[in-house]
Amino acid sequence: MYKVFKFGGASIKDVESIKNVGDILLSYDAEKLVVVFSAMGKVTNMLEKVVESYVTKSNDSIEKLQDVKDFHDNILSQLFDEKHAIYDEVNNLFVEIEWILEDDPNQEYAYDYDQIVSIGEFLSTKIMSAYLHQIGFANKWLDARDLIRTDNAYRNAKVDWKTTVSFVNNQIKEKHSVTQGFIGCTSENFTSTLGREGSDFSAAILAFALNADEVVIWKDVPGMMNADPKYYSDATLLDKISFDEAIELAYFGAKVIHPKTIQPLKQKGIPLYIKSFVRPRESGSKISEGIATSPKIPSYIVKENQILISISDTSLSFIVETHMSKIFSLLSKHSVRVNMMQNSAVSFSICVDNDAHKVPRLLEDLKNDFEVFFNDSLRLYTIRHYTSESVQSLVKNKDVILEQKSRNTLQIVAK
């Protein structure tokens, strides 16, 4: 049976990192592996700037694309002889983007985003597949668009599971395969993406379809921590985590796992390991069914760049079901996910990611029917399994705007 490995951008950000991943994979050469790669380093961010320039007609999209080319050319020159076929393959991918940039933008930003940003994963997997061949790790490069079928909800596409399972089992036959995370394809043969950080989800989709033995997500951290070390210097490794707890942590924004990753693995009982590509021999964290989370300590999650939107009826009447239905219809229309919500008699407040493209349009539509007030540049803090001490420590020296508490979870919105 197969194992599915996923390596993110940080694991292949430069030549030394790429060589390290090669060493890791060679140590698993005897295993049947499907290896999923994200775009290299910060390439996704760089391509997002290309998209932004293109759709706003800023006239510097080609210049920004050149930055992406230079990054990859530097990698290629250190890994391959100048006559290697990989140079043509990489150049052809950049030509695809240039063709897009020569036309006018599509009316739908999300469509243009997916067609351009997805090239980052094709670049990384072409380079990684060629490099792995070069060091003796035989593999077959596969196009994820031939594996994962989705609808046309660009930037956050939903998987057609029945078709995807059939495609995966028809395509994946080799001992070692290399493919892209983050990417799918619509029935009209347009590239779609599964949401930011969706490469984890890609690994879970492939594991589900193959009934894989396990999934390993290789990170630059020792495993799943009870907090982001960027905010908490005393963050502690969670050795074992139940599927249900992992789903909760991912839902509230734990960055180690993509929120949609856990469900297909839980359904098939496929264990997920979070391991460090820096220290690959360490055991990391195991997420599985039927295990208790260990150690039992509070877990902290911080979400930056939040906006708190408070909505009330223009006549100051009670907020009732008809109002809620309208609000949620608009949230769905603009693909805005609610991170926290709270209602009073005359207002309904939601905390969401302050997406520069989605939120202004949402606010505009809400203002057609409601009084709308908002606070931006906020943080959303979540504590799972909070204690009185952890709460006191969290709120200290913070301007708390909104607080919500249940049996196991505390959330606050603060400056």
HELIX and SHEET records of a PDB file:
HELIX    1   1 GLY A    9  ILE A   12  5                                   4    
HELIX    2   2 VAL A   15  LEU A   26  1                                  12    
HELIX    3   3 VAL A   43  VAL A   55  1                                  13    
HELIX    4   4 SER A   61  LEU A   79  1                                  19    
HELIX    5   5 ILE A   86  GLU A  102  1                                  17    
HELIX    6   6 TYR A  109  VAL A  117  1                                   9    
HELIX    7   7 ILE A  119  GLN A  134  1                                  16    
HELIX    8   8 ALA A  144  ASP A  146  5                                   3    
HELIX    9   9 TRP A  161  GLN A  171  1                                  11    
HELIX   10  10 SER A  199  LEU A  210  1                                  12    
HELIX   11  11 PHE A  243  TYR A  251  1                                   9    
HELIX   12  12 ILE A  262  LYS A  268  1                                   7    
HELIX   13  13 GLU A  321  LYS A  333  1                                  13    
HELIX   14  14 LYS A  358  LEU A  366  1                                   9    
HELIX   15  15 SER A  388  VAL A  395  1                                   8    
SHEET    1   A 8 LYS A 140  TRP A 141  0                                        
SHEET    2   A 8 HIS A 176  GLN A 180  1                                        
SHEET    3   A 8 LEU A  33  PHE A  37  1                                        
SHEET    4   A 8 LYS A   3  PHE A   7  1                                        
SHEET    5   A 8 GLU A 214  LYS A 219  1                                        
SHEET    6   A 8 LEU A 272  SER A 276  1                                        
SHEET    7   A 8 SER A 285  SER A 288 -1                                        
SHEET    8   A 8 LYS A 240  SER A 242  1                                        
SHEET    1   B 2 ILE A 183  CYS A 185  0                                        
SHEET    2   B 2 THR A 191  THR A 193 -1                                        
SHEET    1   C 6 VAL A 338  ASN A 343  0                                        
SHEET    2   C 6 PHE A 348  ASP A 353 -1                                        
SHEET    3   C 6 SER A 299  ASP A 313 -1                                        
SHEET    4   C 6 PHE A 370  ARG A 384 -1                                        
SHEET    5   C 6 THR A 409  ALA A 414 -1                                        
SHEET    6   C 6 VAL A 400  LYS A 405 -1                                        
END                                                                             
